[in-house]
Amino acid sequence: MLTFLQIRDYAIIDRLDLEIRDGFTCITGETGAGKSILVGALGLLSGERADTSAIRGGADKAELSAGFELPADSPAQEWLRSADLDQNGTCLLRRSVGSNGRSRAWVNGTVVTLQQLAELGELLVEIHGQNEHIRLVRSEEQFRLLDGDAGYQRELGQVRRCFEEWRALDSERAELLQEKPLDAGDRDLLQYQLQELENEALSAAEFEELESEHRMLARGGEVVEGLESAAGALDAEQSGAARVLHRTAERLERHAGLDRDIDAAAGMLREAAINCSEALNSIQAALSRMDLSPDRLASLERRLGVQHDLARKHRVQPEQLQEVLAELRDRLERAGSLELRLERLERDLAQALEAYREAAGALHERRSERAASLSAAVTELMQQLGMEGGRLVIRVHLDETLQPTPRGRDRIDLLVSANAGIPPGPLRKVASGGELSRISLAIKVASRAGAAATQVFDEVDAGIGGETAHAVGALIRSLAVGGQALCVTHLAQVAVFADQQIQVAKTTEDHGTRVQTAVLAEQERIDEIARMLGGRLSAQSRAHASELLAATSRRH
């Protein structure tokens, strides 16, 4: 739900802070007072495009903010979670438009793109007015109107499941078709390469072991000389380091009890002697493994040369030859079974497509029934909304040529006639802005569909009055139950149904024009309703206003 709207230097408004309750809120005021500016501000916060004309004269930029409280399972809250912008059910939108034409947007303090703002805004607020036909001709909106609470979720789910199965098989088939069948020459070459790698290719560990041994043998004389020298230094008959350390440690240990430093020195010498002995054992073991045979060195160089030749041939590092081997095996196996796999996929794909068509056909039947009942319900409401003889026709066509989609094979046409004797036609050609807004109201009430919890109606009362206006007010109030609806209205018969009434007033001062808003208390509301009824305040107009408010209150 929308909880507050804040405006700075937008249009003719220099500063405005407005708190809004849930339920039905009407916005009233004199013609030209700036009521629709509030709707325009919500539009900009919902991602509509802006230009510098939105900035109040003399200001550098326009700043707009709005706050929303969202239930955990709302589509808007799900969008925030997916975008990592969730703040425990709170949503704060902010938008600035600079005099240089640059526009910036934030959601919960994080900069977002205009597209992201529009995506989220569509889930937060629906604005119905002059451009209503643009929303209603969008296929996404039409399917949402029909499918929202229509009672055939099982059929919708079955179509989605069948579509996913078909799409997975179709994608697998497309990937297989990208693989070219191997001719005899290609197959022989791959088999030769595979045999060669199986016979010669070493694993990465084996290659590293050979390289290490080769490096050792290539420097064999130098290594042996160093090892023998180290062994001699450690193991000379009496003067080797190990023996000298042992004897020195023994002499000090005789006096270790006399001084702790002597004891510590003796321990360190004993440990050094042990380490020297172990080092000598390791050196002797390394010497025993040394093979300085020229034949062994030549054998290692031949084997390493083969590995490097194979690596150059396949354009990889020697350590990656086993990966090439695995790829060749896989390619030959896949090539050998390509035709069989394609045949199996074609059979599975045909079965999946048939299952999809069957599910889409069942969904079409339910949608057609829903379209007929919704058309009738909206048509009945239109008679109450000043469009006597008008009707809405929702046609659902099963398109056999349409590629499978997750919502079936249907196309929807939404046609309307706002007056008796006029054949139904496209929305924008046969209905005015006010009629479009009222038709949208009728659709919303009849379908109870729509992702946004906040519904905003502008010009919904254009060209109506009397009982029609009463019907509009009653329908908006019913739509707001459990949600929120805002309506800009000139008619007292609509305003009296509101749970909250906001008055917009424009004043002219020496330094310019200001727009002020006020949430009306009980007596202030009576005065505003009285003004809307007759223009002049009088005891009679106030009494009439009180009567209207009391009458609508009794209908709650």
URUR-V617957 format. One record per residue. N is the residue number from 1. OMEGA is omega in whole degrees, 0 to 359 (none if undefined). BURIAL is b if it has 24 or more other C-alpha atoms within 12 Angstrom, else e. D_FIRST is the distance of its C-alpha to the first C-alpha in whole Angstrom. Layout:
n-><N/N>
omega-><OMEGA/OMEGA>
burial-><BURIAL/BURIAL>
d_first-><D_FIRST/D_FIRST>
This chain:
n-><1/2/3/4/5/6/7/8/9/10/11/12/13/14/15/16/17/18/19/20/21/22/23/24/25/26/27/28/29/30/31/32/33/34/35/36/37/38/39/40/41/42/43/44/45/46/47/48/49/50/51/52/53/54/55/56/57/58/59/60/61/62/63/64/65/66/67/68/69/70/71/72/73/74/75/76/77/78/79/80/81/82/83/84/85/86/87/88/89/90/91/92/93/94/95/96/97/98/99/100/101/102/103/104/105/106/107/108/109/110/111/112/113/114/115/116/117/118/119/120/121/122/123/124/125/126/127/128/129/130/131/132/133/134/135/136/137/138/139/140/141/142/143/144/145/146/147/148/149/150/151/152/153/154/155/156/157/158/159/160/161/162/163/164/165/166/167/168/169/170/171/172/173/174/175/176/177/178/179/180/181/182/183/184/185/186/187/188/189/190/191/192/193/194/195/196/197/198/199/200/201/202/203/204/205/206/207/208/209/210/211/212/213/214/215/216/217/218/219/220/221/222/223/224/225/226/227/228/229/230/231/232/233/234/235/236/237/238/239/240/241/242/243/244/245/246/247/248/249/250/251/252/253/254/255/256/257/258/259/260/261/262/263/264/265/266/267/268/269/270/271/272/273/274/275/276/277/278/279/280/281/282/283/284/285/286/287/288/289/290/291/292/293/294/295/296/297/298/299/300/301/302/303/304/305/306/307/308/309/310/311/312/313/314/315/316/317/318/319/320/321/322/323/324/325/326/327/328/329/330/331/332/333/334/335/336/337/338/339/340/341/342/343/344/345/346/347/348/349/350/351/352/353/354/355/356/357/358/359/360/361/362/363/364/365/366/367/368/369/370/371/372/373/374/375/376/377/378/379/380/381/382/383/384/385/386/387/388/389/390/391/392/393/394/395/396/397/398/399/400/401/402/403/404/405/406/407/408/409/410/411/412/413/414/415/416/417/418/419/420/421/422/423/424/425/426/427/428/429/430/431/432/433/434/435/436/437/438/439/440/441/442/443/444/445/446/447/448/449/450/451/452/453/454/455/456/457/458/459/460/461/462/463/464/465/466/467/468/469/470/471/472/473/474/475/476/477/478/479/480/481/482/483/484/485/486/487/488/489/490/491/492/493/494/495/496/497/498/499/500/501/502/503/504/505/506/507/508/509/510/511/512/513/514/515/516/517/518/519/520/521/522/523/524/525/526/527/528/529/530/531/532/533/534/535/536/537/538/539/540/541/542/543/544/545/546/547/548/549/550/551/552/553/554/555/556>
omega-><174/182/177/176/181/183/175/173/178/182/179/181/177/182/180/175/188/174/186/179/172/185/185/177/176/180/185/179/180/175/180/182/179/182/183/176/178/178/178/178/177/178/178/178/178/174/177/181/183/172/186/178/178/185/178/181/180/180/180/182/173/180/181/177/175/179/180/170/189/172/187/185/181/177/180/179/177/178/180/179/181/179/181/179/184/175/174/174/178/178/179/176/176/182/175/178/183/180/176/178/180/180/178/182/179/171/183/175/181/179/178/176/178/178/177/179/180/179/180/181/180/179/182/189/170/181/182/181/186/184/184/182/180/178/189/178/177/184/179/180/181/178/178/178/183/192/187/181/190/178/175/178/178/179/178/179/179/178/180/179/180/178/181/178/179/183/179/179/180/178/179/178/180/178/179/181/176/179/181/176/180/172/186/181/179/181/179/180/180/180/177/180/179/180/180/180/178/182/192/189/177/173/180/180/179/180/180/179/178/179/180/179/180/178/179/183/181/179/189/182/180/181/181/179/180/180/181/179/180/180/179/181/182/193/174/188/180/187/178/186/182/182/180/180/179/182/181/179/180/181/182/182/179/183/186/182/183/185/183/179/175/179/180/180/179/179/180/178/178/180/178/179/178/180/178/179/179/177/179/178/180/180/180/177/179/178/182/181/183/177/184/180/176/179/179/179/180/179/179/181/177/182/178/178/177/180/180/177/178/181/178/181/183/175/177/172/180/180/184/184/179/176/177/178/180/179/179/178/181/182/179/179/180/179/181/183/185/182/179/180/178/178/179/180/179/178/181/181/179/178/180/179/179/177/178/181/179/179/179/178/178/177/179/179/181/179/181/177/180/180/181/182/179/177/181/181/180/179/179/178/179/179/179/188/174/179/181/181/178/179/176/179/176/181/179/181/173/185/182/183/185/175/180/176/180/180/174/185/184/166/184/172/180/183/183/169/183/184/179/176/180/181/179/179/179/186/188/183/188/182/176/179/179/179/178/180/179/176/178/176/179/180/180/181/184/186/187/182/177/183/186/179/180/179/182/181/178/181/181/184/182/174/180/178/174/184/178/179/176/181/179/180/181/181/179/179/179/179/184/180/182/181/183/177/175/182/171/185/173/190/177/182/175/186/184/180/186/173/180/180/180/179/177/181/179/179/179/180/182/184/175/183/178/176/180/177/178/171/191/170/189/182/177/179/176/180/181/177/178/178/181/180/187/179/180/176/178/178/181/182/177/179/178/179/179/180/180/180/179/182/180/178/180/181/180/none>
burial-><b/b/b/b/b/b/b/b/b/b/b/b/b/b/b/b/b/b/b/b/b/b/b/b/b/b/b/b/b/b/e/e/b/b/b/b/b/b/b/b/b/b/b/b/b/b/b/b/b/b/e/b/e/b/b/b/e/e/e/e/b/b/b/b/b/b/b/b/b/b/e/e/e/b/b/b/b/b/b/b/e/e/e/e/b/b/b/e/b/b/b/b/b/b/b/b/b/b/e/e/e/e/b/b/b/b/b/b/e/e/e/b/e/b/e/b/b/b/b/b/b/b/b/b/b/b/b/b/b/b/b/b/b/b/b/b/b/e/e/e/b/b/b/b/b/b/b/b/e/b/e/e/e/e/b/b/e/b/b/b/b/b/b/b/b/b/b/e/b/b/e/e/b/e/e/b/e/e/e/e/e/e/e/e/e/e/e/e/e/b/b/e/b/b/e/b/b/e/e/b/b/b/b/e/e/e/b/e/e/b/b/e/b/b/e/b/b/b/e/b/e/e/e/b/e/e/b/b/e/b/b/e/e/b/b/e/e/e/e/e/b/b/b/b/b/b/e/b/b/e/e/b/b/e/e/e/e/e/e/e/e/e/e/e/e/b/b/e/b/b/e/b/b/e/e/b/b/e/e/b/e/e/b/e/e/e/b/e/e/b/e/e/e/e/e/e/b/e/e/b/e/e/b/b/e/e/b/b/e/b/b/e/e/b/e/e/e/b/b/b/b/b/e/b/b/e/e/b/e/e/b/b/e/e/b/e/e/b/e/e/e/b/e/e/b/e/e/e/b/e/e/b/b/e/b/b/b/b/b/b/b/b/b/b/b/b/b/b/e/b/b/e/e/b/b/b/b/b/b/b/b/b/b/b/b/b/b/e/e/b/b/b/b/b/b/b/e/b/e/e/e/e/e/b/b/b/b/b/b/b/b/b/b/b/b/b/b/b/b/e/e/e/e/b/b/b/b/b/e/b/b/b/b/b/b/b/b/b/b/b/b/b/b/b/b/b/b/b/b/b/b/b/b/b/b/b/b/b/b/b/b/b/e/b/b/e/e/b/b/b/b/b/b/b/b/b/b/b/b/b/e/e/b/b/b/b/b/b/b/b/b/b/b/b/b/b/b/b/b/b/b/b/b/b/b/b/e/e/e/e/e/e/e/b/b/b/b/b/b/b/e/e/e/e/b/b/b/b/b/b/b/b/b/e/e/e/e/e/e/e/e/b/e/b/b/b/e/b/b/e/e/b/e/e/e/e>
d_first-><0/4/6/9/12/15/18/22/25/23/25/26/24/25/22/19/17/14/11/9/8/6/9/11/12/15/17/20/24/27/28/27/25/23/20/20/20/16/15/18/16/13/15/17/14/14/17/20/23/24/28/29/29/25/27/28/32/33/31/31/27/24/21/17/14/10/8/5/5/6/9/12/13/11/12/11/12/15/15/15/17/20/20/20/17/16/15/14/10/10/10/12/13/16/19/22/25/28/31/33/30/29/25/23/20/18/16/15/19/21/22/21/23/21/22/19/17/17/17/13/12/13/11/8/9/12/14/17/20/23/23/21/25/24/21/23/26/25/26/23/21/24/24/20/21/24/23/20/20/24/26/28/26/30/31/29/29/33/33/31/33/36/35/35/38/40/38/40/43/43/42/45/47/46/47/50/51/51/54/57/60/63/66/70/70/67/67/70/69/66/68/71/68/67/70/71/68/69/72/72/68/67/64/63/64/68/68/67/70/72/71/71/75/76/75/77/80/80/81/83/86/84/82/85/87/84/83/87/87/85/86/90/88/87/89/93/95/95/94/90/87/86/90/90/87/88/91/89/87/90/92/89/88/91/90/86/87/88/85/81/81/84/82/79/81/83/80/79/82/82/78/79/83/80/78/81/83/79/79/83/82/79/81/84/81/80/84/85/82/83/84/86/87/87/86/83/82/83/81/78/78/78/75/73/74/73/70/70/71/69/66/67/67/64/62/61/62/64/62/60/63/61/58/60/62/59/57/61/61/57/58/61/60/57/59/62/59/57/58/58/54/53/55/53/50/51/51/48/46/48/47/43/43/44/42/39/40/41/37/36/38/37/33/34/36/32/30/33/33/29/29/32/30/27/29/30/27/26/29/29/26/27/30/28/26/30/31/34/36/33/32/30/32/30/33/33/36/38/39/42/42/39/39/37/33/30/29/33/35/33/33/31/32/29/31/31/33/32/35/38/41/39/39/35/35/32/29/30/33/33/30/29/26/25/26/24/21/22/23/20/18/21/21/17/18/21/20/16/16/14/12/9/6/6/10/12/15/18/22/21/24/26/30/29/29/31/30/28/25/25/24/22/20/20/19/16/15/16/14/11/12/10/7/6/9/11/15/18/21/24/25/25/25/21/20/21/19/16/15/14/17/17/20/21/25/27/30/33/35/38/36/34/31/28/24/23/20/20/18/20/22/24/27/25/23/27/28/26/26/30/30/28/30/34/33/35/35/37/37/37/34/32/34/33/29/29/31/28/25/27/28/24/23/26/24/21>
